[in-house]
Amino acid sequence: MTEEVLQNTSTPLLVVPAQAVQSSRRTLRVLVPLDGSPAGEAALDFLSGRSSARPMEVLLLRIVAVGPWFVGWDAAVVVPPMDESDLEAEAKTARTYLAQHAAGVAAEGLGVQRHVIEAAEPIARSILDTAQREEVDAIALGTHGKGGVARVVLGSVSEDVLEHSPVPVLLVHSQAVSSSGSRALITDGDRAWPNP
């Protein structure tokens, strides 16, 4: 149901798993995986433009594929591995990319950390492993919100993270950032309410 809602709206969705436990920490830690695309950056843009009642720390993540790159959780789509020099160049580019975005986040007054991870496992699994290791309170993902074949390729990472995440997941459609005044829509299972 959540995927259907996302495909038919540009309103950001905050999906809270039934087993999620609210953090008692003073600072809210949010993992923001970035893939270098404007759609992928939508969640970061959305967070940077919002104030929060709690201090927020943003953990920027860029994953560099070491072996075959598995787009989906079950490796339905595989991209061949890079050679050593290409991998080194990609990691350097990823570090520069995150440093630029970290500077922008810090300028907004938010705490920021950045991680470049080289991984051979599926992207969604790497995101969830990082979320667990870093003990984040939420994951914020930019999404294309596509249907059909584009959904299978582009949407599989966000859907897989959403399906397996033990913490709330904020899904921000790439069109949501350009809509001023948009409010997050909170869903749990079959119910959805606007976030006041």
C-alpha contacts under 8 A as a table, 3 or more apart, distances in Angstrom:
res1	aa1	res2	aa2	distance
1	M	4	E	5.17
1	M	5	V	6.34
1	M	189	G	7.45
1	M	190	D	6.68
2	T	5	V	5.09
2	T	6	L	6.20
2	T	15	V	7.98
2	T	187	T	7.38
2	T	189	G	7.67
3	E	6	L	5.08
3	E	7	Q	6.22
3	E	159	E	7.39
4	E	7	Q	5.21
4	E	8	N	6.45
5	V	8	N	5.29
5	V	9	T	6.23
6	L	9	T	5.40
6	L	10	S	6.99
6	L	11	T	7.70
6	L	12	P	7.99
6	L	13	L	7.36
6	L	145	G	5.85
6	L	173	H	7.46
7	Q	10	S	7.91
7	Q	145	G	4.80
7	Q	146	K	5.94
7	Q	147	G	6.62
8	N	145	G	7.97
10	S	172	V	7.61
10	S	173	H	5.42
10	S	174	S	7.59
10	S	175	Q	5.73
10	S	176	A	4.94
11	T	172	V	7.25
11	T	173	H	7.03
11	T	176	A	5.75
11	T	182	S	6.25
11	T	183	R	6.60
11	T	184	A	6.21
11	T	185	L	6.68
12	P	170	L	6.97
12	P	171	L	5.68
12	P	172	V	4.53
12	P	173	H	6.29
12	P	176	A	6.46
12	P	182	S	7.54
12	P	183	R	6.76
12	P	184	A	4.66
12	P	185	L	6.00
13	L	170	L	5.61
13	L	171	L	5.13
13	L	172	V	6.55
13	L	184	A	5.29
13	L	185	L	4.56
13	L	186	I	5.67
13	L	187	T	7.11
14	L	168	P	6.69
14	L	169	V	5.70
14	L	170	L	4.30
14	L	171	L	6.33
14	L	184	A	6.29
14	L	185	L	5.90
14	L	186	I	4.64
14	L	187	T	6.44
15	V	162	L	7.80
15	V	168	P	5.51
15	V	169	V	5.24
15	V	170	L	6.28
15	V	171	L	7.80
15	V	186	I	5.74
15	V	187	T	5.08
15	V	188	D	6.15
16	V	20	A	6.62
16	V	167	V	6.86
16	V	168	P	4.36
16	V	169	V	6.62
16	V	186	I	7.36
16	V	187	T	6.64
16	V	188	D	5.81
17	P	20	A	5.24
17	P	165	S	7.46
17	P	166	P	6.38
17	P	167	V	6.52
17	P	168	P	6.10
17	P	188	D	6.67
18	A	188	D	7.10
19	Q	166	P	6.70
20	A	166	P	5.75
20	A	167	V	5.36
20	A	168	P	6.86
21	V	167	V	7.57
22	Q	137	D	7.76
23	S	28	L	7.81
23	S	137	D	6.39
25	R	28	L	6.82
26	R	54	R	6.65
26	R	55	P	6.96
27	T	54	R	6.07
27	T	55	P	4.82
27	T	56	M	5.38
27	T	57	E	6.67
28	L	54	R	6.50
28	L	55	P	6.17
28	L	56	M	4.68
28	L	57	E	6.07
28	L	136	V	7.78
28	L	137	D	6.22
29	R	56	M	6.01
29	R	57	E	4.87
29	R	58	V	6.02
29	R	59	L	7.21
29	R	135	E	7.85
29	R	136	V	4.93
29	R	137	D	5.23
29	R	138	A	6.74
30	V	56	M	7.37
30	V	57	E	6.27
30	V	58	V	5.00
30	V	59	L	6.03
30	V	136	V	5.71
30	V	137	D	5.91
30	V	138	A	4.92
30	V	139	I	5.52
30	V	140	A	6.71
31	L	58	V	6.02
31	L	59	L	4.71
31	L	60	L	6.19
31	L	61	L	7.15
31	L	131	A	6.59
31	L	136	V	6.38
31	L	138	A	6.35
31	L	139	I	4.70
31	L	140	A	6.12
32	V	43	A	7.21
32	V	44	L	6.66
32	V	58	V	6.81
32	V	59	L	5.92
32	V	60	L	4.99
32	V	61	L	6.04
32	V	139	I	6.06
32	V	140	A	5.07
32	V	141	L	6.20
33	P	40	G	7.70
33	P	60	L	5.88
33	P	61	L	4.46
33	P	62	R	5.91
33	P	63	I	7.92
33	P	127	I	7.09
33	P	140	A	7.36
33	P	141	L	6.50
34	L	37	S	7.59
34	L	40	G	5.47
34	L	41	E	6.09
34	L	60	L	7.01
34	L	61	L	5.95
34	L	62	R	5.41
34	L	141	L	7.97
34	L	142	G	7.99
35	D	40	G	5.69
35	D	41	E	7.67
35	D	62	R	6.34
35	D	63	I	7.59
36	G	40	G	6.59
36	G	41	E	7.23
36	G	97	Y	7.78
37	S	40	G	5.06
37	S	41	E	6.35
38	P	41	E	5.03
38	P	42	A	6.41
38	P	174	S	7.19
39	A	42	A	5.27
39	A	142	G	5.56
39	A	143	T	5.80
39	A	144	H	5.88
39	A	173	H	7.20
39	A	174	S	4.63
40	G	43	A	7.01
40	G	141	L	6.81
40	G	142	G	4.31
40	G	143	T	6.09
40	G	144	H	7.86
40	G	174	S	7.49
41	E	44	L	5.32
41	E	45	D	6.25
41	E	142	G	5.81
41	E	174	S	7.88
42	A	45	D	5.11
42	A	46	F	6.09
42	A	141	L	7.60
42	A	142	G	4.75
42	A	143	T	7.44
42	A	172	V	6.05
42	A	173	H	6.71
42	A	174	S	5.11
42	A	175	Q	7.96
42	A	176	A	7.59
42	A	177	V	6.21
43	A	46	F	5.02
43	A	47	L	6.18
43	A	140	A	5.69
43	A	141	L	5.38
43	A	142	G	4.62
43	A	170	L	7.64
43	A	171	L	7.06
43	A	172	V	5.18
43	A	173	H	7.83
43	A	174	S	7.98
44	L	47	L	5.17
44	L	48	S	6.02
44	L	140	A	7.53
44	L	142	G	7.65
45	D	48	S	5.19
45	D	49	G	6.30
45	D	177	V	6.61
46	F	49	G	5.41
46	F	50	R	6.65
46	F	172	V	7.46
46	F	176	A	7.90
46	F	177	V	5.67
47	L	50	R	5.33
47	L	51	S	7.95
48	S	51	S	7.91
48	S	105	V	6.30
48	S	108	E	6.31
48	S	110	L	7.84
49	G	108	E	7.95
52	S	55	P	6.65
52	S	56	M	7.23
55	P	110	L	7.40
56	M	110	L	5.85
56	M	111	G	6.24
57	E	110	L	5.92
57	E	111	G	4.25
57	E	112	V	5.39
57	E	113	Q	7.60
58	V	105	V	7.89
58	V	110	L	7.05
58	V	111	G	6.04
58	V	112	V	4.73
58	V	113	Q	6.35
59	L	112	V	5.77
59	L	113	Q	4.77
59	L	114	R	5.56
59	L	115	H	7.37
60	L	98	L	6.82
60	L	102	A	7.44
60	L	112	V	7.32
60	L	113	Q	6.13
60	L	114	R	4.57
60	L	115	H	6.16
61	L	98	L	7.69
61	L	114	R	5.97
61	L	115	H	4.96
61	L	116	V	5.93
61	L	117	I	7.48
62	R	94	A	6.40
62	R	98	L	7.38
62	R	115	H	6.47
62	R	116	V	4.92
62	R	117	I	6.39
63	I	116	V	5.85
63	I	117	I	4.91
63	I	118	E	5.89
63	I	119	A	6.76
63	I	123	I	7.27
63	I	126	S	7.70
64	V	87	L	7.58
64	V	90	E	6.97
64	V	91	A	6.39
64	V	94	A	7.71
64	V	116	V	7.14
64	V	117	I	6.01
64	V	118	E	4.68
64	V	119	A	6.26
65	A	68	P	6.99
65	A	69	W	5.53
65	A	81	P	7.13
65	A	82	M	7.88
65	A	87	L	7.96
65	A	118	E	5.72
65	A	119	A	5.15
65	A	120	A	5.61
65	A	121	E	8.00
66	V	69	W	7.45
66	V	81	P	6.29
66	V	82	M	6.97
66	V	87	L	7.07
66	V	118	E	5.71
66	V	119	A	5.29
66	V	120	A	4.98
67	G	80	P	7.29
67	G	81	P	4.66
67	G	82	M	7.26
67	G	119	A	7.30
67	G	120	A	4.67
67	G	121	E	7.95
68	P	78	V	6.22
68	P	79	V	5.64
68	P	80	P	4.77
68	P	81	P	4.48
68	P	120	A	6.45
69	W	78	V	5.40
69	W	79	V	4.83
69	W	80	P	6.39
69	W	81	P	6.54
69	W	120	A	6.61
69	W	121	E	7.43
69	W	122	P	6.75
69	W	123	I	7.74
70	F	73	W	7.32
70	F	74	D	7.88
70	F	75	A	4.89
70	F	76	A	7.32
70	F	77	V	5.96
70	F	78	V	4.75
70	F	79	V	6.61
70	F	120	A	8.00
70	F	121	E	6.88
70	F	122	P	4.70
70	F	123	I	6.61
71	V	75	A	6.27
71	V	76	A	7.18
71	V	77	V	5.45
71	V	78	V	6.24
71	V	79	V	7.76
71	V	122	P	6.29
71	V	123	I	6.38
71	V	153	V	6.99
71	V	156	S	7.04
71	V	157	V	6.74
72	G	75	A	5.00
72	G	76	A	5.84
72	G	77	V	6.37
72	G	122	P	6.48
72	G	123	I	7.38
72	G	124	A	7.31
72	G	153	V	7.58
72	G	156	S	5.40
72	G	157	V	5.99
72	G	160	D	7.32
73	W	76	A	7.69
73	W	122	P	5.84
73	W	123	I	7.62
73	W	124	A	6.37
73	W	125	R	7.12
73	W	156	S	7.54
73	W	157	V	7.31
73	W	160	D	6.16
74	D	122	P	7.90
75	A	78	V	6.24
75	A	122	P	6.96
77	V	153	V	7.48
82	M	86	D	5.80
82	M	87	L	5.76
83	D	86	D	5.41
83	D	87	L	6.08
84	E	87	L	5.07
84	E	88	E	6.19
85	S	88	E	5.11
85	S	89	A	6.20
86	D	89	A	5.07
86	D	90	E	6.03
87	L	90	E	5.03
87	L	91	A	6.16
88	E	91	A	5.19
88	E	92	K	6.28
89	A	92	K	5.15
89	A	93	T	6.16
90	E	93	T	5.07
90	E	94	A	6.07
91	A	94	A	4.97
91	A	95	R	6.23
91	A	116	V	7.14
91	A	118	E	7.82
92	K	95	R	5.18
92	K	96	T	6.35
93	T	96	T	5.18
93	T	97	Y	6.07
94	A	97	Y	5.02
94	A	98	L	6.16
94	A	116	V	6.68
95	R	98	L	5.26
95	R	99	A	6.09
95	R	116	V	6.40
96	T	99	A	5.08
96	T	100	Q	6.32
97	Y	100	Q	5.35
97	Y	101	H	6.52
98	L	101	H	5.10
98	L	102	A	5.87
98	L	114	R	6.42
98	L	115	H	7.97
99	A	102	A	4.98
99	A	103	A	6.23
99	A	114	R	7.46
100	Q	103	A	5.33
100	Q	104	G	6.67
101	H	104	G	5.09
101	H	105	V	6.28
102	A	105	V	5.04
102	A	106	A	6.08
102	A	112	V	6.19
102	A	113	Q	7.24
102	A	114	R	7.09
103	A	106	A	5.15
103	A	107	A	6.17
104	G	107	A	5.07
104	G	108	E	6.57
105	V	108	E	5.20
105	V	109	G	6.91
105	V	110	L	5.89
105	V	111	G	7.48
105	V	112	V	6.70
106	A	109	G	5.18
106	A	110	L	5.22
106	A	111	G	6.11
106	A	112	V	6.34
107	A	110	L	7.38
119	A	122	P	8.00
119	A	126	S	7.04
121	E	125	R	6.67
121	E	126	S	6.53
122	P	125	R	5.38
122	P	126	S	6.40
123	I	126	S	5.10
123	I	127	I	6.29
123	I	157	V	6.68
124	A	127	I	5.10
124	A	128	L	6.26
124	A	157	V	5.24
124	A	158	S	7.36
124	A	160	D	6.03
124	A	161	V	5.44
125	R	128	L	5.10
125	R	129	D	5.98
125	R	161	V	7.54
126	S	129	D	5.09
126	S	130	T	6.10
127	I	130	T	5.19
127	I	131	A	6.19
127	I	161	V	7.45
128	L	131	A	4.95
128	L	132	Q	6.23
128	L	161	V	6.74
128	L	164	H	7.83
128	L	165	S	6.58
129	D	132	Q	5.20
129	D	133	R	6.10
130	T	133	R	5.05
130	T	134	E	5.89
131	A	134	E	5.35
131	A	135	E	5.82
131	A	136	V	5.40
131	A	138	A	8.00
131	A	139	I	7.37
132	Q	135	E	5.00
132	Q	136	V	6.78
136	V	139	I	7.40
136	V	167	V	7.82
137	D	167	V	6.14
137	D	168	P	7.19
138	A	167	V	5.35
138	A	168	P	4.91
138	A	169	V	5.70
138	A	170	L	7.36
139	I	167	V	7.15
139	I	168	P	6.47
139	I	169	V	4.78
139	I	170	L	6.15
140	A	169	V	5.73
140	A	170	L	4.50
140	A	171	L	6.07
140	A	172	V	7.48
141	L	158	S	6.76
141	L	169	V	7.33
141	L	170	L	6.10
141	L	171	L	5.06
141	L	172	V	6.16
142	G	171	L	5.95
142	G	172	V	4.83
142	G	173	H	5.92
142	G	174	S	6.36
143	T	154	L	7.94
143	T	155	G	6.76
143	T	158	S	6.80
143	T	171	L	6.49
143	T	172	V	5.91
143	T	173	H	4.96
143	T	174	S	6.12
144	H	151	R	7.97
144	H	154	L	6.81
144	H	155	G	6.67
144	H	173	H	5.84
144	H	174	S	5.96
145	G	151	R	7.13
145	G	155	G	6.77
145	G	173	H	5.95
145	G	174	S	7.87
146	K	150	A	5.82
146	K	151	R	4.76
146	K	154	L	7.48
146	K	155	G	6.80
147	G	150	A	5.96
147	G	151	R	4.60
147	G	152	V	7.75
148	G	151	R	5.35
148	G	152	V	6.76
149	V	152	V	5.13
149	V	153	V	6.54
150	A	153	V	5.30
150	A	154	L	5.60
150	A	155	G	7.17
151	R	154	L	5.28
151	R	155	G	4.54
151	R	156	S	6.66
152	V	155	G	5.72
152	V	156	S	5.45
153	V	156	S	5.85
154	L	157	V	7.13
155	G	158	S	5.59
155	G	159	E	6.13
156	S	159	E	5.09
156	S	160	D	5.91
157	V	160	D	5.16
157	V	161	V	6.13
158	S	161	V	5.14
158	S	162	L	6.00
158	S	171	L	7.81
159	E	162	L	4.99
159	E	163	E	6.07
160	D	163	E	5.10
160	D	164	H	6.27
161	V	164	H	5.38
161	V	165	S	5.54
162	L	165	S	5.51
162	L	169	V	6.39
165	S	168	P	7.21
165	S	169	V	7.38
172	V	176	A	6.38
172	V	177	V	7.81
173	H	176	A	5.27
173	H	177	V	7.65
174	S	177	V	6.40
174	S	178	S	8.00
175	Q	178	S	5.69
175	Q	179	S	6.83
176	A	179	S	5.19
176	A	180	S	7.97
176	A	182	S	6.88
177	V	180	S	6.99
177	V	182	S	7.96
179	S	182	S	5.98
183	R	194	P	6.86
183	R	195	N	6.37
183	R	196	P	7.64
184	A	194	P	6.29
184	A	195	N	5.49
185	L	192	A	6.58
185	L	193	W	5.78
185	L	194	P	4.54
185	L	195	N	5.61
186	I	192	A	5.51
186	I	193	W	5.41
186	I	194	P	6.12
186	I	195	N	6.17
187	T	190	D	7.15
187	T	191	R	5.56
187	T	192	A	4.22
187	T	193	W	6.53
188	D	191	R	5.61
188	D	192	A	6.63
